Every structure is written in C-alpha cells, then in structure tokens.
Amino acid sequence: MPAATITVNGRQYAWPARPLVVICCDGSEPDYMELALSAGLMPNLGRIIEHGSSLLADSVIPSFTNPNNLSIVTGRPPAVHGISGNYFFDRASGREVMMNDPAFLRAPSILAAFQQAGARIAVVTAKEKLRLLLGHGLAFDVGTAVCLSSERADRCTLAENGIENVLETVGMPLPEVYSLALSEFVFAAGVRLLDRFRPELMYLSTTDFIQHKFAPGTAGANAFYAMLDTYLGSIDQAGATIVLTADHGMKAKHLPDGSPDVIYLQDRLDAWFGRDRTRVILPITDPYVVHHGALGSFATAYLDSELDPDLVAARIRELPGIDVVVDGPTGCSLFELPRDRLGDLIVVSRDSKVLGTRREEHDLSGLTEPLRSHGGRSEQRVPMIVNRRLERVPVHLRNFDAFAVGLNHLAGEN
C-alpha cells in the first residue's frame, strides 16, 4: 500500500484518491479565459467553475517559463530549486548559459518522489527545453513514468521517455514549434495517456506562442481557449481532478505605433559608465525568440567592482517605466531567488515596458504583431481553477501550490 502522505522539499502531499492532472497553461493572463467564457467558447470550463473552484494565484518572479514550471513541480520557489530563469550568467565558468540542464536543479520534484513511492507519472510539455528539467529524477526503466515533449514527439524512446510510437498513439502529426498545434498536442497526448497509462499524477505544460501574438478576446486567442475547453471536458469526464494554472500572465509591451516599448538597459549603462563595465542578463532568453525577441520585464546586471551599486541603481531608477531596482541580495530575498545565480542589481520594468540589452543585439524581425511579453510583477497574477470544491486554501495562493491544492485541499477528501 502507498504511504498516506509523501514529503517533498519539506511539504507533505496526500496520496491521490483519483488521477490528478495539473495543467500549466503558459502565458494565461486571467483575461484570456474570462473573455472566452463570456463569449460562450468555454462551456466545459464554465461547468467546471460552477461545480468546482476558481481562484487567483501569484507566480514567482521573474514571471518566466522555466522558474515557474520548476516551482510548480517542486512546490517551492527558485531559492530552493535553483532555476532562476531560462538563461543566466555562470560566474564559475564566466559564460552565459541556458538553464535547461538538470545539473542546475537543487531540489527533487513532486513527480519523482511520488514515482519512488509507487505512483505512475506522466509529463507532457510543449518544448524540449523543459522536458529534461521536468523529467529529472524519473525512472523510465520500470514502466511507471512517461515524459515527452510535443516538439520531439517523433523521437521518443522507451529508454529516454518511457514511451515510443507517440505520433501513432496520439493520432496527430508532429506539430510546428510556432503553432497552436504544439500546445494542442500536449492536451491530446494527455488525454490518451490518462486513458491508457492511467497515471496517479500528470503534468501538462503548454507554450505561450499564441498568448505572445494575440490579446485576450481576439480571434486567435479565442481559438486557443476553445481548443483547450474541449480537452478540459475530456479530462474532467475521465474522472480526474484538474488543477489549471499558469506560469505567468502576459501584457501588451508596445507603443501606439505598434513598435516594442523597450528600455535598452545595456545601451544606457554603456553610455553612463563606459562599455564593458557592466553586463546585463535577460533571463527570458531562450532558443524560441521569434515571438518575443528576448524582450521581457526582468533583468539582472553585473557590475565592475569599482562601480558603486547604489549610484548605478539610482541612475536606472530615474528611467521612465522602471518598477523595481534593488541590489542582488535584497532582490533575491524579495523574490525568493538563488543569490549565486543573479547579479549585483535586479531590475524590473512596469507593465507596458520591456528591458533589452543593446538595441543591435535583438533580432525583432520575427515580431509580426505588436509585442506582448512578461517577466515582471504585472504578469504575476494567474488563474487557479479546480474541478472540485476546496477547503483550507492558503491565504496567499501561489501557482506552485497547485499539487498541494489538488492533493491536500479537496473538500471532503482530507
């Protein structure tokens, strides 16, 4: 018999009475679902909310994909699991690197701990950049774990993913990376795995390509949420508990003429203090820059040892559109981030602004629509929707409470 509770990273989780499906709908600003609901495009979600629970939660800052997904599956903020962004400056090696290697993780996942206790686990993510991180600690040689990405669903093996012949199983062709279909494949695979694999815990994580391109209530956005609603209905009808949240919201970041509203922070620092005396790092940076051009609302800066951090911070604070400028230790304490993976200053811009390095370093040719992006406090509020009634919900709900909500806070089951 499985243990009554599992302890992971200092938090206790009850064993599920039925399959639990946690969905991270990337970039889901609450307005997306609210407007699609009001337009009559999400009847299944409406029914779920009527009989379940609809709440709001806060994501972690920076409100980017990697730190929030890892917070959700570990139940803890980045200060514990170590993933502070999609990208960081490794002081030890002196290189700027992607944070998609499990070697950067400092905490086990809820998923791995439950598998070790005897649970069957399924993970489907849109992008390959997250697959290794989300699947870290899972054992694929015992037939109780599946972990795959839509992006490379045609390359899955039993040894690496716990599953093969995925395209045939799901009944969809390999989707394009920059498409609605990349996220739809996540849900279609989830429904098939729920039926055939019957996991105790499932984690589904989409891509925010659509949310970067389309504002809430527009035809492109509504098509995505109508699609999502169909799969929510299938998962709900299968008898699973659903906890739907997001890694971050999304806001318009452009001027009236449609051009990006950018503070090129490295250009400013170069002009003020001289070139090569500072280094600006943008943790939003990843291989998929077509829809955001590596422009987000969070940055960290490394300073020459002879520069006064207070002076530099004061100059940045004078720029229109700046929300927060604090020294590294203060910022890491405020936002629960790992101190050794952030710089001497942490900078956050306001809702309409994004931060860049040097203008010449950003390829914006792929921005075919006015920029929408994320990263700051203005994109921190996200939905948390559950198809069951809840009790004893935390007063300050975080998106990384998703597994705790689905396992510990269902009314009448704890």
FENUR-V263513 format. One record per residue. N is the residue number from 1. RES is the residue in one small letter. OMEGA is omega in whole degrees, 0 to 359 (none if undefined). Layout:
n = {N	N}
res = {RES	RES}
omega = {OMEGA	OMEGA}
This chain:
n = {1	2	3	4	5	6	7	8	9	10	11	12	13	14	15	16	17	18	19	20	21	22	23	24	25	26	27	28	29	30	31	32	33	34	35	36	37	38	39	40	41	42	43	44	45	46	47	48	49	50	51	52	53	54	55	56	57	58	59	60	61	62	63	64	65	66	67	68	69	70	71	72	73	74	75	76	77	78	79	80	81	82	83	84	85	86	87	88	89	90	91	92	93	94	95	96	97	98	99	100	101	102	103	104	105	106	107	108	109	110	111	112	113	114	115	116	117	118	119	120	121	122	123	124	125	126	127	128	129	130	131	132	133	134	135	136	137	138	139	140	141	142	143	144	145	146	147	148	149	150	151	152	153	154	155	156	157	158	159	160	161	162	163	164	165	166	167	168	169	170	171	172	173	174	175	176	177	178	179	180	181	182	183	184	185	186	187	188	189	190	191	192	193	194	195	196	197	198	199	200	201	202	203	204	205	206	207	208	209	210	211	212	213	214	215	216	217	218	219	220	221	222	223	224	225	226	227	228	229	230	231	232	233	234	235	236	237	238	239	240	241	242	243	244	245	246	247	248	249	250	251	252	253	254	255	256	257	258	259	260	261	262	263	264	265	266	267	268	269	270	271	272	273	274	275	276	277	278	279	280	281	282	283	284	285	286	287	288	289	290	291	292	293	294	295	296	297	298	299	300	301	302	303	304	305	306	307	308	309	310	311	312	313	314	315	316	317	318	319	320	321	322	323	324	325	326	327	328	329	330	331	332	333	334	335	336	337	338	339	340	341	342	343	344	345	346	347	348	349	350	351	352	353	354	355	356	357	358	359	360	361	362	363	364	365	366	367	368	369	370	371	372	373	374	375	376	377	378	379	380	381	382	383	384	385	386	387	388	389	390	391	392	393	394	395	396	397	398	399	400	401	402	403	404	405	406	407	408	409	410	411	412	413	414}
res = {m	p	a	a	t	i	t	v	n	g	r	q	y	a	w	p	a	r	p	l	v	v	i	c	c	d	g	s	e	p	d	y	m	e	l	a	l	s	a	g	l	m	p	n	l	g	r	i	i	e	h	g	s	s	l	l	a	d	s	v	i	p	s	f	t	n	p	n	n	l	s	i	v	t	g	r	p	p	a	v	h	g	i	s	g	n	y	f	f	d	r	a	s	g	r	e	v	m	m	n	d	p	a	f	l	r	a	p	s	i	l	a	a	f	q	q	a	g	a	r	i	a	v	v	t	a	k	e	k	l	r	l	l	l	g	h	g	l	a	f	d	v	g	t	a	v	c	l	s	s	e	r	a	d	r	c	t	l	a	e	n	g	i	e	n	v	l	e	t	v	g	m	p	l	p	e	v	y	s	l	a	l	s	e	f	v	f	a	a	g	v	r	l	l	d	r	f	r	p	e	l	m	y	l	s	t	t	d	f	i	q	h	k	f	a	p	g	t	a	g	a	n	a	f	y	a	m	l	d	t	y	l	g	s	i	d	q	a	g	a	t	i	v	l	t	a	d	h	g	m	k	a	k	h	l	p	d	g	s	p	d	v	i	y	l	q	d	r	l	d	a	w	f	g	r	d	r	t	r	v	i	l	p	i	t	d	p	y	v	v	h	h	g	a	l	g	s	f	a	t	a	y	l	d	s	e	l	d	p	d	l	v	a	a	r	i	r	e	l	p	g	i	d	v	v	v	d	g	p	t	g	c	s	l	f	e	l	p	r	d	r	l	g	d	l	i	v	v	s	r	d	s	k	v	l	g	t	r	r	e	e	h	d	l	s	g	l	t	e	p	l	r	s	h	g	g	r	s	e	q	r	v	p	m	i	v	n	r	r	l	e	r	v	p	v	h	l	r	n	f	d	a	f	a	v	g	l	n	h	l	a	g	e	n}
omega = {177	177	179	178	176	178	181	178	176	178	179	179	178	176	185	175	178	179	176	177	175	182	171	181	190	175	186	166	183	181	182	183	180	180	176	176	183	178	178	185	182	182	179	177	178	179	178	180	181	183	182	185	177	184	173	181	176	173	173	175	9	182	179	189	188	182	181	176	180	174	181	185	173	182	185	178	182	178	180	186	170	183	188	180	174	194	178	176	180	183	184	182	183	182	171	188	172	179	180	177	179	178	180	181	181	182	177	178	173	182	181	181	179	176	180	178	175	181	171	189	174	178	173	178	183	189	180	183	181	190	182	179	182	181	183	178	177	178	185	183	181	174	181	178	175	177	184	174	174	186	181	181	180	184	185	176	177	184	186	186	183	182	174	181	186	182	178	180	183	181	176	173	177	183	171	181	182	183	171	185	179	177	179	178	178	183	179	177	179	179	179	180	178	181	188	185	179	180	171	178	176	176	179	183	186	174	183	178	181	183	175	186	191	178	176	177	178	184	181	178	182	177	178	185	171	175	179	183	179	181	174	178	180	181	179	180	178	176	181	166	179	168	183	177	181	177	179	172	183	180	174	182	184	178	180	180	178	179	181	180	193	163	178	192	179	175	180	182	177	181	183	192	180	181	177	174	177	176	178	178	179	184	176	187	174	182	188	189	185	187	177	177	183	178	177	187	179	177	172	185	175	188	168	184	180	179	177	182	180	179	180	180	180	179	179	183	180	182	177	177	178	180	184	166	180	175	185	180	179	180	180	175	182	186	177	183	178	188	186	181	174	185	182	176	172	185	178	179	181	192	185	187	168	181	176	174	172	181	185	185	182	175	183	183	180	181	181	174	176	188	168	183	190	178	185	180	180	176	185	184	183	177	164	186	184	181	175	172	183	173	177	181	178	181	176	185	178	178	179	168	189	180	177	179	183	182	188	191	176	184	175	183	183	none}
